[in-house]
Amino acid sequence: MSKLGDLGARLHRGEVGYDFIGNRKIWYGLSILITITAIVALAVRGLNMGIEFQGGAVFTTPKSEVSVSQAQEYAEEASGHDAIVQQLGNGSLRIQVGGLDTEKSDQVRAELAKDLNVPEDKIAAELVGPSWGEQIATKAWTGLGIFMILVVIYLAIAFEWRMAVAALVALIHDLTITVGIYSLVGFEVTVGTVIGLLTILGYSLYDTVVVFDSLKEQTKDITKQTRFTYSELANRSINGTLVRSINTTVVALLPVAGLLFIGGGVLGAGMLNDISLSLFVGLAAGAYSSIFIATPLVADLKEREPAIRALRKRILAKRASAAAKGESYDGTDELSDAAEAAVVGPRAGRRGRTQEHRG
């Protein structure tokens, strides 16, 4: 067995582990800081919306000796608008200019042919209206809303409402961070970006559900034992699925990284940048949120339940009593009536002992 496989087995058996739940305030604080940064970036810088959403023209030129920066100057001088120029893998240029109509588009095309020293009929021009992008955005928001509602309903039925709430918070967390990264780096938001954003929701939810399924199994009949608190079992669930989450995330990130850094960066494939950045950031954020946000949030919500809170008090009281005697507590030792009643109250003490005898 490999070292990673051995570590995974030991994590699953609870022989080793990291206290994710105990350090949850650190993860909450980090996530809040990142989320605030993303929101501020959106408010200050906004998003670089593609022509699909603002309308304009796309010119694809044949291979030219003109540099990207020089072609951008030519396009902006000819159109009077800001232009985005990308060099494609075959050496041709993709020039996007917003706010152009058909007549102005023909003029810009003629000017570009002259400046780039290429035949005008070799420059492909495509006009895009803003209404098309608005329709795509509307449908995307509608699909996102329906997806969120169905996720909450399914998780509430399959697990419980606290897990549904935690998963929803994690999804919003992932989307906010991904959109904030787009604002910070200035990547263009295109239809490919929208597709990427909708795709990462499934990946994010997958990791979360894997941990929730383990947590549901481990906390079945939790009040019939006095060895582990809910938070401790939640921590065991995270550790037990940690290596699996890391493996699936890394395997998914590798091809996406290839698209982003090789396909988009080296080959200059424009739309690969748009979709691969959202996938790359979303996959990483989804793995993070399932471990550091969703499950700790479920533990916080569950620990507010009276039965779970009483169980925690009983366990802590038994451990304190065992420690005072210099013994180790394995979950089977009993406290005296006076000791348990002093910590959790007479009624809770009697209820706890009844549940233990039944177990």
C-alpha positions in Angstrom: 0.0 0.0 0.0 1.3 3.5 -0.8 2.0 6.1 1.9 -1.0 8.1 0.8 -3.2 5.0 0.9 -1.9 4.1 4.3 -2.6 7.6 5.5 -6.1 7.4 4.1 -6.8 4.1 5.9 -5.5 5.5 9.2 -7.6 8.6 8.8 -10.7 6.4 8.1 -10.1 4.3 11.2 -9.6 7.4 13.3 -6.0 6.5 14.3 -4.8 10.0 13.1 -6.6 13.1 12.2 -6.7 16.9 12.2 -9.1 18.9 14.3 -11.0 20.6 11.5 -14.1 21.3 13.7 -12.1 22.6 16.6 -10.4 25.2 14.4 -13.5 26.1 12.5 -13.3 29.8 13.6 -10.1 30.1 11.7 -11.7 28.7 8.6 -14.8 30.9 9.0 -12.6 34.0 9.4 -10.5 33.1 6.4 -13.6 32.5 4.2 -15.2 35.7 5.4 -12.0 37.6 4.5 -11.9 36.1 1.0 -15.6 36.7 0.4 -15.4 40.3 1.5 -12.4 40.8 -0.8 -14.4 39.3 -3.7 -17.4 41.5 -3.0 -15.2 44.6 -2.8 -13.5 43.7 -6.0 -16.9 43.3 -7.7 -18.0 46.7 -6.3 -14.9 48.6 -7.3 -13.6 46.9 -10.5 -16.8 45.2 -11.7 -16.7 42.5 -14.3 -15.2 42.6 -17.8 -18.3 41.6 -19.7 -17.8 40.1 -23.1 -19.6 41.4 -26.2 -22.2 38.7 -25.8 -23.6 40.7 -23.0 -22.9 44.3 -24.2 -23.1 43.9 -28.0 -20.4 44.5 -30.6 -18.3 42.9 -33.3 -15.7 40.1 -33.4 -13.1 40.3 -36.1 -10.9 37.2 -36.9 -7.9 38.1 -39.0 -5.5 35.8 -40.8 -1.9 35.3 -39.5 -0.1 38.7 -39.3 3.2 40.1 -38.3 1.5 42.7 -36.2 1.8 42.3 -32.4 -1.2 42.0 -30.1 -0.6 45.4 -28.5 -0.2 47.1 -31.9 -3.4 45.4 -33.3 -5.3 46.7 -30.2 -4.2 50.2 -30.9 -5.3 49.9 -34.5 -8.7 48.5 -33.5 -9.3 51.3 -30.9 -8.3 54.0 -33.3 -10.5 52.7 -36.0 -13.6 52.1 -33.8 -13.3 54.7 -31.1 -14.0 52.0 -28.5 -12.0 49.8 -26.2 -10.8 46.6 -27.9 -9.7 43.2 -26.7 -7.2 41.3 -28.9 -6.2 37.7 -28.4 -3.7 35.8 -30.5 -5.0 32.3 -31.5 -2.9 29.2 -31.8 -2.4 29.5 -35.6 -1.1 33.0 -35.3 -4.3 34.7 -36.3 -5.9 37.5 -34.2 -9.3 37.7 -32.5 -10.4 41.3 -32.1 -13.4 42.2 -30.0 -14.9 45.7 -30.1 -18.1 46.6 -28.2 -20.8 49.0 -29.3 -20.6 48.6 -33.1 -23.4 48.5 -35.5 -23.3 47.0 -39.0 -22.2 50.2 -40.8 -19.5 51.0 -38.3 -18.4 47.3 -38.3 -17.7 47.5 -42.1 -15.6 50.7 -41.6 -13.6 49.1 -38.8 -13.0 46.0 -40.9 -11.7 48.1 -43.8 -9.4 50.0 -41.5 -8.0 46.9 -39.9 -7.3 45.3 -43.3 -5.3 48.4 -44.3 -3.4 48.6 -40.9 -2.7 44.9 -40.7 -1.8 44.7 -44.4 -4.1 41.8 -45.1 -6.9 41.4 -47.6 -10.3 42.7 -46.4 -12.2 39.6 -47.5 -9.9 37.5 -45.3 -11.1 39.2 -42.2 -14.2 37.5 -40.8 -16.6 39.8 -39.0 -19.4 38.7 -36.7 -21.9 41.0 -35.1 -23.4 40.1 -31.7 -26.4 41.9 -30.2 -26.6 42.5 -26.4 -30.1 41.0 -26.3 -28.6 37.5 -26.9 -26.3 37.8 -24.0 -29.1 39.1 -21.8 -31.2 36.0 -22.7 -28.3 33.8 -21.8 -27.8 35.6 -18.5 -31.5 35.4 -17.6 -31.6 31.7 -18.4 -28.5 31.1 -16.3 -29.9 32.9 -13.3 -33.2 31.0 -13.7 -31.3 27.7 -13.9 -29.2 28.7 -10.9 -32.3 29.5 -8.8 -34.0 26.2 -9.7 -30.8 24.3 -9.0 -30.5 25.9 -5.6 -34.1 25.1 -4.7 -33.9 21.5 -5.8 -30.6 21.0 -3.9 -32.1 22.3 -0.7 -35.2 20.1 -1.1 -33.2 17.0 -1.9 -30.7 17.4 0.9 -33.4 18.2 3.4 -35.1 14.9 2.5 -32.1 12.7 2.0 -30.2 14.1 5.1 -31.7 17.0 7.1 -32.5 20.7 6.8 -29.2 21.7 8.6 -27.1 19.9 6.0 -29.2 21.6 3.3 -28.5 25.0 4.7 -24.8 24.3 5.1 -24.6 23.0 1.5 -26.4 26.1 0.2 -24.0 28.4 2.1 -21.0 26.5 0.7 -22.4 26.9 -2.9 -22.9 30.6 -2.5 -19.4 30.8 -1.0 -17.9 29.1 -4.0 -19.8 31.2 -6.6 -18.8 34.4 -4.8 -15.2 33.6 -4.7 -15.1 32.5 -8.3 -16.8 35.6 -9.6 -14.5 37.8 -7.4 -11.5 36.2 -8.9 -12.8 37.1 -12.4 -13.1 40.7 -11.2 -9.6 40.7 -9.7 -7.8 39.2 -12.7 -9.9 41.0 -15.3 -10.7 38.0 -17.4 -13.6 38.5 -19.8 -17.0 37.1 -18.8 -18.4 35.2 -21.7 -20.9 32.4 -22.3 -18.1 30.0 -21.5 -17.8 31.6 -18.1 -21.5 31.1 -17.4 -21.1 27.4 -18.4 -18.1 27.0 -16.1 -19.9 28.6 -13.2 -22.9 26.3 -13.6 -20.6 23.3 -13.9 -18.7 23.9 -10.7 -21.9 23.7 -8.7 -22.1 20.0 -9.3 -18.5 19.4 -8.3 -18.8 21.5 -5.2 -21.9 19.6 -4.2 -20.4 16.2 -4.8 -17.6 16.7 -2.3 -20.0 18.0 0.3 -22.5 15.1 -0.1 -19.6 12.6 0.3 -18.8 14.0 3.7 -22.5 14.4 4.7 -23.1 10.8 3.8 -20.3 9.6 6.1 -21.5 11.9 8.8 -25.0 10.6 8.6 -23.8 7.1 8.9 -21.5 7.8 11.9 -24.1 9.8 13.8 -26.9 7.3 13.5 -28.3 6.7 17.0 -25.7 9.1 18.4 -27.6 9.6 21.7 -27.3 5.9 22.5 -23.6 6.2 23.1 -21.5 8.4 25.4 -18.1 8.1 23.7 -18.1 10.8 21.0 -19.8 14.2 20.7 -21.5 15.2 17.4 -18.6 17.6 16.6 -16.1 14.8 17.2 -18.0 12.5 14.8 -18.2 15.2 12.3 -14.4 15.6 12.5 -14.0 11.9 12.0 -16.2 12.1 8.9 -14.0 14.8 7.4 -10.8 13.0 8.2 -12.3 9.7 6.9 -13.1 11.2 3.5 -10.2 13.6 3.3 -7.8 11.6 1.1 -10.7 10.8 -1.2 -11.7 14.4 -1.5 -8.1 15.4 -2.2 -7.6 12.7 -4.8 -10.8 13.5 -6.8 -10.1 17.2 -6.7 -6.5 16.9 -7.9 -7.5 14.5 -10.7 -10.2 17.0 -11.8 -7.9 20.0 -11.5 -5.1 18.6 -13.6 -6.9 18.6 -17.0 -8.5 22.0 -16.1 -5.1 23.4 -15.3 -3.9 22.1 -18.7 -6.7 24.1 -20.4 -6.0 27.2 -18.4 -2.2 27.4 -18.4 -1.4 25.6 -21.6 -4.5 25.9 -23.8 -5.3 29.5 -22.7 -1.9 30.8 -21.8 0.4 29.3 -24.3 -1.8 28.6 -27.3 -3.9 31.7 -26.8 -7.3 30.0 -27.1 -9.6 32.7 -25.9 -12.7 30.8 -24.7 -10.5 28.2 -23.0 -9.5 31.0 -20.6 -13.1 31.9 -19.9 -14.3 28.5 -19.0 -11.2 27.0 -17.5 -10.6 29.8 -15.0 -14.1 29.4 -13.5 -13.6 25.6 -13.4 -10.2 25.8 -11.8 -11.2 28.3 -9.1 -14.6 26.7 -8.5 -13.1 23.1 -8.1 -10.6 24.3 -5.6 -13.1 26.4 -3.7 -15.6 23.6 -3.7 -13.1 21.1 -2.1 -12.2 23.8 0.5 -15.8 24.6 1.4 -16.9 21.0 1.8 -14.2 20.4 4.4 -13.8 23.8 6.1 -17.2 25.4 5.8 -20.1 23.0 5.2 -19.4 20.3 7.7 -18.3 22.6 10.6 -21.4 24.6 10.0 -23.6 21.5 10.3 -21.8 20.7 13.6 -22.5 24.2 14.9 -26.2 23.9 14.0 -26.5 20.4 15.5 -24.8 21.3 18.7 -27.7 23.7 19.4 -30.2 20.9 19.6 -31.1 20.2 23.3 -30.5 16.4 23.0 -27.1 16.9 21.3 -26.1 19.6 23.8 -27.1 17.3 26.7 -25.1 14.5 25.2 -22.0 16.7 25.0 -22.4 17.7 28.6 -22.6 14.1 29.7 -19.6 13.1 27.8 -17.5 16.0 29.1 -18.6 15.2 32.6 -17.6 11.6 32.3 -14.2 12.5 30.9 -13.6 15.1 33.6 -14.5 12.5 36.3 -12.2 9.9 34.7 -9.4 12.4 34.4 -9.8 13.4 38.1 -9.3 9.7 39.0 -6.3 9.5 36.7 -8.1 7.1 34.3 -8.7 7.2 30.6 -12.4 7.3 29.5 -13.4 5.0 26.7 -17.1 5.8 26.7 -18.3 2.9 28.9 -17.4 4.3 32.4 -20.3 5.5 34.6 -20.5 8.6 36.8 -22.0 8.6 40.1 -25.5 10.1 40.4 -24.1 13.2 42.3 -21.3 13.8 39.8 -23.4 13.6 36.7 -26.3 15.5 38.2 -23.9 18.3 39.2 -22.9 18.8 35.6 -26.0 18.1 33.5 -28.9 18.1 36.0 -30.8 15.2 37.6 -33.2 14.8 34.7 -30.5 14.8 32.0 -28.4 12.4 34.1 -31.3 9.9 34.5 -32.0 10.1 30.7 -28.4 9.6 29.8 -28.0 6.5 32.0 -31.3 5.0 30.6 -30.0 5.4 27.1 -26.6 3.8 28.0 -28.3 0.8 29.5 -30.5 0.4 26.4 -27.4 0.6 24.3 
